[in-house]
């Protein structure tokens, strides 16, 4: 049986710490578990991020989400490039982030709040909403990026698209403003506003 001495470096000197038998295997560490789904930025798993990256456009996502909000659906198409990220919480409140190459801002709802998204400082934008749940119109203006337009939409838009599922309700206007103002680019694409500078 052979023995090895493990040395611990203290300052400039090596001092014997312990003896190990060559028959004793060194301890192994198991690989850490994957991060929980909510640990990814905007809750985009690597597979979803890869799906969106394949569109070839800068992907804008929120970095601030209300508590217990989860990414529940992703729609995308390559030509023309389009995506919709739908978030929902356990109280059936929802919102979505939408990208399209072009769009128009329909007539606004009865009330507005100003938006100041740092990644989209190239215009003046507003959040449109109404206090009457039956007339829900929560949505932001389209935010202009290099490759297209981005916006937040609320429950009325989502419920219309996801027919057959339980209806959801709007998040609060203040939450919507915080979400929009937190938006950043995940990938470089051709957009000079990318957070990674590519």
Secondary structure by P-SEA (a helix, b strand, c coil): cbbbbbbbbcccbbbbcccccccccccccccccccccccccccccaaaaaaaaacccbbbbbccccccccccbbbbbccccbbbbbbbccccccccccccccccccccccbbbbbbccccccbbbbbbbbccccccccccccccccccccccccaaaaaaaaccccbbbbccaaaaaaaaaacccccccccccccccc
